[in-house]
Amino acid sequence: MAMNRREFVGSLALATVAARLARGEEAPRVRISGRQGTFGGKWESAKKAGLAGVEVGVGGPADKLQVADPDWQKRTKDAAEAAGVVISSTSMDLLNGNPLATDERAPAWVEQTIAATKALGGTGILVPFFGKAHMLNGKEWKPEIDQLVERLKKLAPIAQDAGVKLGLECTLSGAQFNEILDRVGSDWVGAYYDIGNSTGAGLVPTNDIKAIGKRLALIHFKDGGNFLGEGKVDIQAAADALKAIEYKGWIVLETSCPTGNGEADCTKNVDAVKRVMGL
């Protein structure tokens, strides 16, 4: 039976991994992805810039999210495959304005996104907590944190069945991440750490990454409006911490485009990550 294009691409990927293993080489432990704005939005630019994956948004509030539409999923997968990249993860930006802790629609949206992320071939979901969704009121947990924990406990088995990790992104210290993850108690709910946000908040990414350890689901690299390594963020120290915990997931760029040329700027940022990670 003749292979279709998707099967052929998949067979090539498997053959590449098999060849590496046969030569005694390990499969890549860390891969670099980027949000669509980091490379200018054109799929072909993602691959040219050196990205292996792309983190895609799920759309705005609706009974059925954009990401849950099979036609949208097919178009997105086809575009990624044509460009030679994969979908690394999905991002639920809508939860910043419609918090998972308090919005009655939010748990169903997460369930839709879990199923969609699996269908897209992604491994993780960015579950954000910024603005009104922030987990803290000053230095204290907000009262609705108890409800958030209960909702995450119910979502965790669904994520596990799909093989998709929920990555909680909030400006928290490593100790604070561990506190809430202890309460949820699932390997399928982890931290989505952002070295740019944390540095800006006066936290020390090196210490936090080491404290979070194996609970690190995904990580954002950015350095304000600068190229990676040219601002306040110590990307080498962050990279060394990732190596220390033997991180094996995606590094997702959430970088800006200082020159306005998405592909060229993303290429420079990818090269910076490869340099500090030794890829």
Rosetta blueprint (number, residue, H / E / L):
1 M L
2 A L
3 M L
4 N L
5 R H
6 R H
7 E H
8 F H
9 V H
10 G H
11 S H
12 L H
13 A H
14 L H
15 A H
16 T H
17 V H
18 A H
19 A H
20 R H
21 L H
22 A H
23 R L
24 G L
25 E L
26 E L
27 A L
28 P L
29 R L
30 V L
31 R E
32 I E
33 S E
34 G E
35 R E
36 Q H
37 G H
38 T H
39 F H
40 G L
41 G L
42 K L
43 W H
44 E H
45 S H
46 A H
47 K H
48 K H
49 A L
50 G L
51 L L
52 A L
53 G E
54 V E
55 E E
56 V E
57 G E
58 V L
59 G L
60 G L
61 P L
62 A L
63 D L
64 K L
65 L L
66 Q H
67 V H
68 A H
69 D L
70 P H
71 D H
72 W H
73 Q H
74 K H
75 R H
76 T H
77 K H
78 D H
79 A H
80 A H
81 E H
82 A H
83 A H
84 G L
85 V L
86 V E
87 I E
88 S E
89 S E
90 T E
91 S E
92 M L
93 D H
94 L H
95 L H
96 N H
97 G L
98 N L
99 P L
100 L L
101 A L
102 T L
103 D L
104 E L
105 R L
106 A H
107 P H
108 A H
109 W H
110 V H
111 E H
112 Q H
113 T H
114 I H
115 A H
116 A H
117 T H
118 K H
119 A H
120 L H
121 G L
122 G L
123 T L
124 G E
125 I E
126 L E
127 V E
128 P E
129 F L
130 F L
131 G H
132 K H
133 A H
134 H L
135 M L
136 L E
137 N E
138 G L
139 K L
140 E E
141 W E
142 K L
143 P L
144 E L
145 I H
146 D H
147 Q H
148 L H
149 V H
150 E H
151 R H
152 L H
153 K H
154 K H
155 L H
156 A H
157 P H
158 I H
159 A H
160 Q H
161 D H
162 A H
163 G L
164 V L
165 K E
166 L E
167 G E
168 L E
169 E E
170 C L
171 T L
172 L L
173 S L
174 G H
175 A H
176 Q H
177 F H
178 N H
179 E H
180 I H
181 L H
182 D H
183 R H
184 V H
185 G L
186 S L
187 D L
188 W L
189 V E
190 G E
191 A E
192 Y E
193 Y E
194 D E
195 I H
196 G H
197 N H
198 S H
199 T H
200 G H
201 A L
202 G L
203 L L
204 V L
205 P H
206 T H
207 N H
208 D H
209 I H
210 K H
211 A H
212 I H
213 G H
214 K H
215 R H
216 L E
217 A E
218 L E
219 I E
220 H E
221 F E
222 K L
223 D L
224 G L
225 G L
226 N L
227 F L
228 L L
229 G L
230 E L
231 G L
232 K L
233 V L
234 D L
235 I H
236 Q H
237 A H
238 A H
239 A H
240 D H
241 A H
242 L H
243 K H
244 A H
245 I L
246 E L
247 Y L
248 K L
249 G L
250 W E
251 I E
252 V E
253 L E
254 E L
255 T L
256 S L
257 C L
258 P L
259 T L
260 G L
261 N L
262 G H
263 E H
264 A H
265 D H
266 C H
267 T H
268 K H
269 N H
270 V H
271 D H
272 A H
273 V H
274 K H
275 R H
276 V H
277 M H
278 G L
279 L L
